[in-house]
């Protein structure tokens, strides 16, 4: 990915991923024993594609196939997608429609009881149990070990190694990011940090 003034959200530079081969890898997989909660600000340049639930154009993901513990947060078939693999397959929560845009706030969480996905401060959509011992290996690629890359700009990612964040904690994170990146107009009118930051 590249970092320059040619790619910005509200006049702040972001990392630009070209959708072809850009990714950032961790030196080793990050493995959680409790679950993963993540909040991110990003721009999607391409929201199409992804036939399988593990084929999202992911902002954060694991792409070491075969271990059954992958976590992904990104865009699949024009929807915000949070994917978590478990022993009987995968679980996906789609948190709302995503279009080519100038910045969104995305929330994703998965643990042994649920997988959640929330867009721009709205109440997250939740699905059934996943697993707590999840992992991610980096940013910008799908979880299948294939060749689906994120196309867009990543501004910021905050990851928690916790079973779950409370509604208050989630809203504080969303409010912080919305005010920092100039995206308060994306928050719903009843969001507690719509007007003032936390």
Secondary structure, DSSP 8 states (H G I E B T S, - for coil): -EEEEEEEETTEEEEEEESSS--EEEEEEEE-SS-EEEEEEEEES-----SSTT--EEEEE---TTSS-BEEEEEETTEEEEEEEETTEEEEEEEEE--S-S-EEEEEEE-SS-EEEEETTS--EEES---S--EEEEESB-TTSSS-B-EEEEEEEEEE-SS---HHHHHHHHHHHHHHTT-GGGS-TT-TTSSS--
